[in-house]
Amino acid sequence: MKYTWYGHASFELETGGKKLLFDPFISHNELAKHIDINSLKPDYILLSHGHGDHIADLFTIQKNSGAKVICIAEIAGWLGSKGVADAHGMNIGGGFNFDFGRVKMVNAIHSSGLPDGSYGGNPAGFVIYAEGKKIYFSGDTALTYDMKLLADENLDWAILPIGDNYTMSADDAIKATDFINCKNVIGVHYDTFPVIKIDQAEVAAKFKNAGLNLQLPAIGGSLEL
């Protein structure tokens, strides 16, 4: 399974011959200007919530690729009203088997409006079950005791926000690793805006001192999971 980061909370997982793109906010991110969104041809686009810094490039990429969108039911309905017919609506606690594996939607603590002011349903995270691995993407979230429900999943990797202000800080993300019982972490949702800029060396040291494996790839960089 291959992970590629496109900046902010946008990343792609390649698994089972399919490409899963999460929270596409790329062309509006100054740090990701070198990424050509027209070259991205995912099979699926997964949305954790409806904020503009998570869906800004959704329509362009979906139109170019014909990707199926996986999201909370309210966003699926909104997408249908905008001409995106291929959207699979889910809700918190539910799971569904796709051709690449299984997706379970889990709780996140955040807000979730859509760019035009429409109701965006609840924010969410995902657990992806594919290739014998279990990958947790928390979405934008505060630290929450609901994460403890994942402790017995034997997660292989957790993709967690570490930028603070809008989401968990690095310190809370470290606490989250104990809740979810996962030592392998990929950090997202940092450096994009001044209020979420981090000292990467300091954050890396905190994770290392906690006995955790933190990965912070460069934008456009990849990891084998």
C-alpha positions as CSV (number, residue, x, y, z in Angstrom):
1,M,0.0,0.0,0.0
2,K,1.4,3.4,-1.0
3,Y,0.7,6.7,0.7
4,T,1.3,10.0,-1.1
5,W,0.8,13.4,0.6
6,Y,-0.5,16.4,-1.4
7,G,-0.3,18.9,1.4
8,H,-2.7,19.9,4.2
9,A,-5.0,16.9,4.8
10,S,-5.0,15.7,1.2
11,F,-3.4,12.4,0.5
12,E,-3.7,9.3,-1.7
13,L,-3.7,5.7,-0.8
14,E,-2.9,3.2,-3.6
15,T,-4.3,-0.2,-2.7
16,G,-5.7,-3.2,-4.5
17,G,-5.1,-1.6,-7.9
18,K,-7.2,1.4,-6.9
19,K,-6.4,5.0,-5.9
20,L,-8.2,6.6,-3.0
21,L,-7.8,10.4,-2.7
22,F,-8.7,12.0,0.6
23,D,-9.9,15.6,1.2
24,P,-8.6,17.3,-2.0
25,F,-7.3,20.8,-1.2
26,I,-4.3,21.2,-3.4
27,S,-4.5,24.0,-6.0
28,H,-5.4,26.6,-3.4
29,N,-2.6,25.6,-1.1
30,E,0.5,27.7,-1.8
31,L,2.7,24.9,-0.4
32,A,1.4,22.4,-3.0
33,K,1.5,24.6,-6.1
34,H,3.9,22.1,-7.8
35,I,1.2,19.4,-7.7
36,D,-0.8,19.2,-11.0
37,I,-4.4,18.3,-10.0
38,N,-5.2,17.4,-13.6
39,S,-2.8,14.5,-13.3
40,L,-4.7,13.0,-10.4
41,K,-7.0,10.3,-11.5
42,P,-8.4,8.6,-8.4
43,D,-10.9,5.8,-8.4
44,Y,-12.4,7.1,-5.2
45,I,-12.5,10.4,-3.4
46,L,-13.1,10.3,0.4
47,L,-14.3,13.4,2.2
48,S,-14.0,13.7,6.0
49,H,-16.2,16.8,6.1
50,G,-17.3,19.8,4.0
51,H,-14.9,22.6,4.7
52,G,-13.4,24.4,1.8
53,D,-9.8,23.4,2.8
54,H,-10.9,19.8,2.4
55,I,-13.0,19.8,-0.8
56,A,-11.8,22.8,-2.8
57,D,-10.5,20.6,-5.7
58,L,-13.2,18.0,-5.5
59,F,-15.3,19.0,-8.5
60,T,-12.3,19.4,-10.8
61,I,-10.7,16.1,-9.9
62,Q,-14.0,14.2,-9.8
63,K,-14.9,15.4,-13.3
64,N,-11.5,14.5,-14.7
65,S,-11.4,11.1,-13.1
66,G,-15.0,10.0,-12.8
67,A,-14.2,9.0,-9.2
68,K,-16.9,7.7,-6.8
69,V,-17.1,10.0,-3.8
70,I,-17.4,8.5,-0.3
71,C,-18.7,10.9,2.3
72,I,-21.4,11.6,5.0
73,A,-24.9,11.2,3.7
74,E,-25.7,15.0,3.8
75,I,-22.7,15.8,1.6
76,A,-23.6,13.0,-0.8
77,G,-27.0,14.6,-1.2
78,W,-25.4,18.1,-1.7
79,L,-23.1,16.7,-4.3
80,G,-26.1,15.2,-6.2
81,S,-27.7,18.6,-6.3
82,K,-24.4,19.9,-7.8
83,G,-24.4,17.3,-10.6
84,V,-22.1,14.6,-9.0
85,A,-24.3,11.6,-9.3
86,D,-21.7,9.0,-8.2
87,A,-21.6,9.6,-4.4
88,H,-21.8,6.9,-1.8
89,G,-23.3,8.4,1.4
90,M,-22.4,6.8,4.8
91,N,-22.9,7.7,8.4
92,I,-21.0,7.4,11.7
93,G,-20.4,3.8,12.7
94,G,-21.4,2.3,9.4
95,G,-19.2,0.4,7.0
96,F,-19.3,-0.8,3.4
97,N,-17.3,-3.2,1.3
98,F,-15.9,-1.7,-1.9
99,D,-13.8,-3.4,-4.6
100,F,-10.6,-2.3,-2.9
101,G,-11.6,-3.3,0.6
102,R,-13.8,-2.0,3.4
103,V,-14.4,1.5,4.7
104,K,-15.8,2.2,8.1
105,M,-16.9,5.8,9.0
106,V,-16.0,6.8,12.6
107,N,-16.6,9.8,14.8
108,A,-14.7,13.1,14.7
109,I,-15.2,16.2,16.8
110,H,-15.1,19.3,14.6
111,S,-17.5,21.5,12.6
112,S,-18.7,20.8,9.1
113,G,-20.4,23.3,6.9
114,L,-20.2,23.4,3.1
115,P,-18.7,26.3,1.1
116,D,-22.1,27.7,0.0
117,G,-23.5,27.6,3.6
118,S,-25.4,24.3,3.2
119,Y,-25.5,21.8,6.0
120,G,-22.6,19.4,5.8
121,G,-23.7,16.7,8.3
122,N,-21.3,15.5,10.9
123,P,-17.5,15.5,10.4
124,A,-16.0,12.0,10.3
125,G,-12.9,9.9,10.2
126,F,-12.4,6.6,8.3
127,V,-10.8,3.2,8.9
128,I,-9.7,1.6,5.7
129,Y,-9.3,-2.2,5.6
130,A,-7.3,-3.3,2.6
131,E,-4.4,-5.6,1.7
132,G,-4.6,-7.1,5.2
133,K,-3.9,-3.6,6.7
134,K,-6.0,-1.2,8.8
135,I,-5.4,2.5,8.2
136,Y,-7.1,5.1,10.4
137,F,-7.6,8.6,9.1
138,S,-9.1,10.7,11.9
139,G,-10.1,13.6,9.8
140,D,-10.1,17.0,11.4
141,T,-10.8,16.3,15.1
142,A,-10.2,17.1,18.7
143,L,-8.9,14.5,20.9
144,T,-11.9,12.3,21.9
145,Y,-12.5,9.3,24.1
146,D,-14.3,7.8,21.1
147,M,-10.9,7.0,19.7
148,K,-10.6,4.3,22.4
149,L,-13.1,2.3,20.5
150,L,-10.4,1.6,17.9
151,A,-7.9,0.2,20.5
152,D,-8.6,-3.4,19.6
153,E,-8.5,-2.9,15.8
154,N,-4.8,-3.5,15.8
155,L,-4.3,-0.5,13.5
156,D,-1.2,-0.5,11.3
157,W,-1.1,3.3,10.7
158,A,-2.9,6.4,12.0
159,I,-3.1,9.6,9.9
160,L,-3.6,12.4,12.4
161,P,-3.7,16.2,12.4
162,I,-1.0,17.8,14.4
163,G,-1.3,21.5,13.6
164,D,-3.3,22.7,16.6
165,N,-5.8,25.7,16.5
166,Y,-8.4,23.9,14.3
167,T,-7.6,20.3,15.3
168,M,-5.5,18.3,17.7
169,S,-2.1,19.6,18.5
170,A,1.0,17.3,18.3
171,D,0.7,16.8,22.1
172,D,-3.0,15.6,21.8
173,A,-2.1,13.5,18.8
174,I,0.5,11.7,21.0
175,K,-2.3,11.1,23.5
176,A,-4.5,9.8,20.7
177,T,-1.9,7.1,19.8
178,D,-2.4,5.7,23.3
179,F,-6.2,5.8,22.9
180,I,-6.1,4.0,19.5
181,N,-3.2,1.7,20.4
182,C,-1.1,2.6,17.3
183,K,2.6,3.6,17.2
184,N,2.9,4.4,13.5
185,V,1.7,7.9,12.7
186,I,1.6,10.2,9.6
187,G,1.0,13.8,10.5
188,V,-1.3,16.0,8.4
189,H,-3.1,19.4,8.7
190,Y,0.0,21.5,9.6
191,D,2.0,24.4,8.1
192,T,-0.6,25.3,5.5
193,F,-1.6,28.6,7.3
194,P,0.3,30.6,9.8
195,V,-1.9,29.5,12.7
196,I,-1.1,25.9,12.2
197,K,2.6,26.2,11.4
198,I,4.7,23.8,13.6
199,D,8.3,23.3,14.5
200,Q,8.8,20.0,12.7
201,A,12.0,19.1,14.5
202,E,10.4,19.8,17.9
203,V,7.3,17.7,17.0
204,A,9.4,14.9,15.7
205,A,11.4,14.8,18.9
206,K,8.2,14.7,21.0
207,F,7.0,11.7,19.1
208,K,10.3,10.0,19.2
209,N,10.6,10.5,23.0
210,A,7.1,8.9,23.3
211,G,8.4,5.8,21.5
212,L,6.3,6.6,18.4
213,N,7.2,6.4,14.7
214,L,6.1,9.8,13.1
215,Q,6.4,10.3,9.4
216,L,6.2,13.8,7.8
217,P,6.9,13.3,4.1
218,A,7.4,16.2,1.8
219,I,4.4,17.3,-0.3
220,G,4.4,15.0,-3.3
221,G,6.4,12.5,-1.3
222,S,5.4,8.9,-0.7
223,L,5.6,6.1,1.8
224,E,5.1,2.4,1.6
225,L,2.7,1.3,4.4
